[in-house]
Amino acid sequence: MQNTIENYNKNRFSPFAVGFDELFERLFEMDATGSTSYPPYNIIKTDECNYIIEMAVAGFNKDQIEVELSDGELTVRSKTKDQKLDESKKMIHHGISFRSFSRKFTLSEEIRVKNADLKDGMLSIRLEKIVPEHKKPKLISIK
């Protein structure tokens, strides 16, 4: 049996994880069943604190795509409805999709969206992990 997030019992982690209630709720409530493979994307870790989400959105311009960050969830969606084929054109093969989409990414509290740009059909969203001072390692003096 393949181990997926749906197969884990979150109560197994309770004795070892204090204060992670909200994180576990977010992880176990993610909708894995409704996900599709469109549009395809990559997540790249460029160094310890920087990431890039690349999404192939050929055929869309920047006015047709919306990137929203709300409560730790990054949503990329098309603002257009599914496009119908132009009846005046005699289509021999229809392989380019212009359907609507919505893709969500759950971000940790330390991740900030730096910017987003669209070039040559590739949407790039740059993310940065900012670790607050109170979470950085520190030595505790012994008295």
ABEGO torsion letter per residue (X at the ends): XBBBAAABBAAAAAAABBGAAAAAAAAAABBAAABBAOBBBBBBBABAABBBBBBBABGBBAAABBBBBBGGBBBBBBABBBBBBBAABBBABBABBABBBBBBBBBBAABBBABBBBBGGBBBBBBBBBBBAAABBBBBBBX
